[in-house]
């Protein structure tokens, strides 16, 4: 007869601390967007060590409820209150579906580059010049995400896009392109390297980012895409969902 029994697992203290903080966030004691007390003060308030508190905070960060900004502290995320069911399979801007935060500013910059073998491959056409665009997604002055886009000059001209009208161009990149496109494909990778054009810019969590490579098409995949996007989403801000069906 098999007499083996399951060992009883003792509930770790950091799980109890996690539950207490989650309850306080859910009840609104710590509002979305607010900063949690400093780690020494919070540990003292909860009657635990800083090591135990940090284990609980890591779980809250993994669950997308709290984010840590180095040198500033821990903040409650607005997304912890969202109940939207958004999937990556639906054709729309993946940055706003896969990033757990919202943005209060998106900076747009562009330059004209000569054609390269790489742009030939991703844009599937020869082009005398390629438009390279970057978007910097910010909240409260912090850089939380980054996107880089290639478009052929033929596409720019066929859509009558004014490169000097940044507001109109940004609206196209963020929203209108997904209305024009009839399908797209996305490849998901993980990277430790984010090459920002301005080396002085610092993307929070840039050493651990999900990289979404997206091609948007308004015809077939045999035809040139409207544009080719690279979305960099720091792991600590990511929420990537896929639906699976039998």
Protein Blocks (a to p, Z undefined) as FASTA:
>chain_A
ZZbdcddddddfklmmmmmmmmmmmnomacghiacddfklmmmmnopafklmmmmmmmmm
mnopaccdehkbccddfklmpccdcdfkbgcdfklmmpcbdcfbdcdddddddddfklmm
mnopacfbdcdddddddeehiafbdcdddddfklmmmnopafklmmlmmmmmmmmmmmmp
gbdcddddddfbdcdfblmbccehklpccdddddddfbdfkbccfbdcdddddfklgccd
ddddZZ
